[in-house]
Amino acid sequence: MEIIKRILLKIPHEIRLIFIVFFISRLILTTVGVYSRQTASEELKNWYEWHYSDKEWLDVWSVWDSGWYLDIAQNGYSLVLKSDLPKRTCCGQNNLVFLPLYPMSIRFLGYIIGNYHNAGIILSNSFLIISCFLLYKIALKDFGEKEAKLAIVYLLAFPTSFILSSVFSESLLLMLILFFFYSIRNKKWYSSSIFGYFAALTKITGVLLLPIAIVEFIKEKGTNLKKFLSFLLIPSGLLTYMAYTLYKFDDAFVYFTVRKYSWGVYLSNPLTTLFQMANSNNPLIKLILIIFLIYMLVNILISLSKIPISYKIMSILFTAIPLFSGIEAMKGFLRVSTIVFPIVLYLAIKTSKIRNTFIMPITLMLVQVFLMFFYSNGLLFI
């Protein structure tokens, strides 16, 4: 025991904190997910349980778009659904709307370990742990040690944090975004461009890192033209995928076509989207609208705070962009919300001076438990 204690004491305190909070929070969420499957599946009669694993404690982490990512990992891109899993599809939906970096990562690890589903879970949680470490480093540099520790706790306790452990690309995207911010905050412009490129190869929202890089470069009075032009690498992530679809499907814009006509995601009037959500008869859509409005309110508070401008821009852009993509995109706002890490930083800053700081993470975790109950059955829009 003494040897183990000595080894543990040699581990940096932030690493110990990350793993302790990670394992406690994931154990709670897994327990809730399994309980939900065992007690509520028949009543909820959901569509989105894929049943990739006979072990329910693993299977609860793959609903909704998990099936599409795993379909790409196993079968590649196709205009026709190749998987024999019982997915519910309509309107010519296919897997071309999912960018390749995450499913290709699953394909690589899945080939090694012989199980694509387990590979997705391992990768997502690995990306999440790395994200916690990066968030700590970023918060430590800009705000202080207490704020950095709180940021870790809040990220893992956040109401939609369970998404980052699921077979979704958000954990990879968050990790790449945090690598990007860590780079630009340390004036490593080439590195930030590389991480921005991979972010845009993960989800289209990665392209939004381009204006952030430009603003940060100007703020730091950068003058090196080569470093500035390196930012063009960021949107090249999306362009790389478009080049691939041109080669394989003779259409560089098939991604956007399928998004619009099969998935209902396209450039929309934000006021129209808000009106449609407010008048929807679906209580889940109204819940998402309320959450979105809360996020916008927090963004106003963030914009009035003293945190670096690049964080403010990121928070506003990533929160608002789904509103410009129609009601179908807004249904997935809970997934988008997991990426907006400046909100976690803002909460850490504001509560760092409070004596009973445990109240906030407990409250956040209770909300997450509630959402996890419905998520694991595929009822919650994700």
KAGICOR-V622742 format. One record per residue. N is the residue number from 1. SS is DSSP state (helix for helix, strand for strand, loop for the rest). PSI is psi as a letter, one per 20 degrees, with the letter a starting at -180 (none if undefined). OMEGA is omega as a letter, one per 30 degrees, with the letter a starting at -180 (999 if undefined). Layout:
# KAGICOR-V622742
n=[N & N]
ss=[SS & SS]
psi=[PSI & PSI]
omega=[OMEGA & OMEGA]
This chain:
# KAGICOR-V622742
n=[1 & 2 & 3 & 4 & 5 & 6 & 7 & 8 & 9 & 10 & 11 & 12 & 13 & 14 & 15 & 16 & 17 & 18 & 19 & 20 & 21 & 22 & 23 & 24 & 25 & 26 & 27 & 28 & 29 & 30 & 31 & 32 & 33 & 34 & 35 & 36 & 37 & 38 & 39 & 40 & 41 & 42 & 43 & 44 & 45 & 46 & 47 & 48 & 49 & 50 & 51 & 52 & 53 & 54 & 55 & 56 & 57 & 58 & 59 & 60 & 61 & 62 & 63 & 64 & 65 & 66 & 67 & 68 & 69 & 70 & 71 & 72 & 73 & 74 & 75 & 76 & 77 & 78 & 79 & 80 & 81 & 82 & 83 & 84 & 85 & 86 & 87 & 88 & 89 & 90 & 91 & 92 & 93 & 94 & 95 & 96 & 97 & 98 & 99 & 100 & 101 & 102 & 103 & 104 & 105 & 106 & 107 & 108 & 109 & 110 & 111 & 112 & 113 & 114 & 115 & 116 & 117 & 118 & 119 & 120 & 121 & 122 & 123 & 124 & 125 & 126 & 127 & 128 & 129 & 130 & 131 & 132 & 133 & 134 & 135 & 136 & 137 & 138 & 139 & 140 & 141 & 142 & 143 & 144 & 145 & 146 & 147 & 148 & 149 & 150 & 151 & 152 & 153 & 154 & 155 & 156 & 157 & 158 & 159 & 160 & 161 & 162 & 163 & 164 & 165 & 166 & 167 & 168 & 169 & 170 & 171 & 172 & 173 & 174 & 175 & 176 & 177 & 178 & 179 & 180 & 181 & 182 & 183 & 184 & 185 & 186 & 187 & 188 & 189 & 190 & 191 & 192 & 193 & 194 & 195 & 196 & 197 & 198 & 199 & 200 & 201 & 202 & 203 & 204 & 205 & 206 & 207 & 208 & 209 & 210 & 211 & 212 & 213 & 214 & 215 & 216 & 217 & 218 & 219 & 220 & 221 & 222 & 223 & 224 & 225 & 226 & 227 & 228 & 229 & 230 & 231 & 232 & 233 & 234 & 235 & 236 & 237 & 238 & 239 & 240 & 241 & 242 & 243 & 244 & 245 & 246 & 247 & 248 & 249 & 250 & 251 & 252 & 253 & 254 & 255 & 256 & 257 & 258 & 259 & 260 & 261 & 262 & 263 & 264 & 265 & 266 & 267 & 268 & 269 & 270 & 271 & 272 & 273 & 274 & 275 & 276 & 277 & 278 & 279 & 280 & 281 & 282 & 283 & 284 & 285 & 286 & 287 & 288 & 289 & 290 & 291 & 292 & 293 & 294 & 295 & 296 & 297 & 298 & 299 & 300 & 301 & 302 & 303 & 304 & 305 & 306 & 307 & 308 & 309 & 310 & 311 & 312 & 313 & 314 & 315 & 316 & 317 & 318 & 319 & 320 & 321 & 322 & 323 & 324 & 325 & 326 & 327 & 328 & 329 & 330 & 331 & 332 & 333 & 334 & 335 & 336 & 337 & 338 & 339 & 340 & 341 & 342 & 343 & 344 & 345 & 346 & 347 & 348 & 349 & 350 & 351 & 352 & 353 & 354 & 355 & 356 & 357 & 358 & 359 & 360 & 361 & 362 & 363 & 364 & 365 & 366 & 367 & 368 & 369 & 370 & 371 & 372 & 373 & 374 & 375 & 376 & 377 & 378 & 379 & 380 & 381 & 382]
ss=[loop & helix & helix & helix & helix & helix & helix & helix & helix & helix & loop & loop & helix & helix & helix & helix & helix & helix & helix & helix & helix & helix & helix & helix & helix & helix & helix & helix & helix & helix & helix & helix & helix & helix & helix & helix & helix & helix & helix & helix & helix & helix & helix & helix & loop & loop & loop & loop & strand & loop & loop & loop & loop & loop & loop & helix & helix & helix & helix & loop & loop & loop & strand & loop & loop & helix & helix & helix & helix & helix & helix & helix & helix & helix & helix & loop & loop & loop & loop & loop & loop & loop & loop & loop & loop & loop & loop & loop & loop & loop & loop & loop & loop & loop & helix & helix & helix & loop & loop & helix & helix & helix & helix & helix & helix & helix & helix & helix & helix & helix & helix & helix & helix & loop & loop & helix & helix & helix & helix & helix & helix & helix & helix & helix & helix & helix & helix & helix & helix & helix & helix & helix & helix & helix & helix & helix & helix & helix & helix & helix & helix & helix & loop & loop & helix & helix & helix & helix & helix & helix & helix & helix & helix & helix & helix & helix & helix & loop & loop & loop & helix & helix & helix & helix & helix & loop & loop & loop & loop & helix & helix & helix & helix & helix & helix & helix & helix & helix & helix & helix & helix & helix & helix & helix & helix & loop & loop & loop & helix & helix & helix & helix & helix & helix & helix & helix & helix & helix & helix & helix & loop & loop & loop & helix & helix & helix & helix & helix & helix & helix & helix & helix & helix & helix & helix & helix & helix & helix & helix & loop & loop & loop & loop & loop & helix & helix & helix & helix & helix & loop & loop & helix & helix & helix & helix & helix & helix & helix & helix & helix & helix & helix & helix & helix & helix & helix & helix & helix & helix & loop & loop & loop & loop & helix & helix & helix & helix & helix & helix & helix & helix & loop & loop & loop & loop & loop & loop & loop & loop & helix & helix & helix & helix & helix & helix & helix & helix & helix & loop & loop & loop & loop & helix & helix & helix & helix & helix & helix & helix & helix & helix & helix & helix & helix & helix & helix & helix & helix & helix & helix & helix & helix & helix & loop & loop & loop & loop & loop & helix & helix & helix & helix & helix & helix & helix & helix & helix & helix & helix & helix & helix & helix & helix & helix & helix & loop & helix & helix & helix & helix & loop & loop & helix & helix & helix & helix & helix & loop & loop & loop & helix & helix & helix & helix & helix & helix & helix & helix & helix & helix & helix & loop & loop & loop & loop & loop & loop & helix & helix & helix & helix & helix & helix & helix & helix & helix & helix & helix & helix & helix & helix & helix & helix & helix & helix & loop & loop & loop & loop & loop & loop & loop]
psi=[h & h & g & g & g & g & g & h & h & i & p & q & h & h & g & g & g & g & h & g & h & g & h & g & g & h & g & g & g & g & g & g & g & g & g & g & h & h & h & i & g & g & h & h & l & r & h & k & o & h & l & h & q & i & o & h & i & h & h & i & j & n & r & c & i & h & h & g & g & h & g & g & h & h & i & a & q & q & i & p & p & h & q & j & q & m & q & o & r & r & k & k & q & a & j & i & i & o & q & i & g & g & h & h & g & g & g & g & h & h & h & g & i & j & o & h & g & h & g & g & g & g & g & g & h & g & h & g & g & h & g & g & g & g & h & g & g & g & h & g & g & h & h & r & g & g & h & g & g & h & g & g & g & h & g & h & i & q & h & j & h & h & h & i & i & r & m & r & i & h & h & g & g & g & g & h & g & h & g & g & h & h & g & h & i & j & k & n & g & g & g & h & g & g & h & h & g & h & g & i & i & g & q & h & i & h & h & i & i & g & h & g & g & g & g & h & g & g & h & j & l & q & i & o & h & g & h & g & h & h & h & i & h & g & i & i & g & g & h & g & h & h & h & g & h & g & g & h & j & k & o & h & j & h & g & h & g & g & g & g & h & h & i & k & o & r & p & r & o & h & h & g & g & g & g & g & g & h & j & q & i & o & h & h & h & h & g & h & g & g & g & g & h & g & g & h & g & h & h & g & h & g & h & i & a & j & q & q & h & h & h & g & g & g & g & g & g & h & g & h & h & h & h & j & j & r & h & h & h & h & h & j & h & h & g & h & h & h & h & m & h & h & h & g & g & g & g & g & g & h & i & h & i & p & g & m & i & i & g & g & h & g & g & g & h & g & g & g & g & g & h & h & g & h & g & i & j & j & h & p & p & none]
omega=[a & l & l & l & l & l & a & a & l & l & l & a & a & l & l & a & a & a & l & a & l & a & l & a & a & l & l & a & l & l & l & l & l & l & l & l & a & a & a & a & a & a & a & l & a & l & a & l & a & a & l & a & l & l & a & a & l & a & a & a & l & l & l & a & l & a & l & l & a & l & l & a & a & a & a & a & a & l & l & l & a & a & l & l & a & l & l & a & l & l & l & l & l & a & a & a & a & a & a & a & a & a & l & l & l & l & a & a & l & l & a & a & l & l & a & a & l & l & l & l & l & a & a & a & l & l & l & l & l & l & l & l & l & l & l & a & l & a & l & a & a & a & a & a & a & l & a & l & l & l & l & a & a & l & a & l & a & a & a & a & l & l & a & l & a & l & l & a & a & a & l & l & l & l & a & l & l & l & l & a & l & a & a & l & l & l & l & a & a & l & a & l & l & l & l & l & a & l & l & l & l & l & a & l & l & l & a & l & a & l & l & l & a & l & a & l & l & a & a & l & l & a & a & a & a & l & l & a & l & l & l & l & a & l & l & l & l & a & l & l & l & l & l & a & l & a & a & a & l & a & a & a & a & l & a & l & a & l & a & a & a & a & l & a & a & a & a & l & a & l & l & l & l & a & l & a & a & a & l & l & a & a & l & l & l & l & l & l & l & l & l & a & l & l & l & l & l & l & l & l & l & a & l & a & a & l & a & a & a & l & l & a & a & a & a & a & a & l & a & a & l & a & l & a & l & a & l & l & a & l & l & a & l & l & l & a & a & a & a & a & l & l & l & l & a & l & l & l & a & a & a & a & a & a & a & a & a & a & a & a & l & l & l & a & l & l & l & l & l & a & a & a & a & l & a & l & l & a & a & l & l & 999]
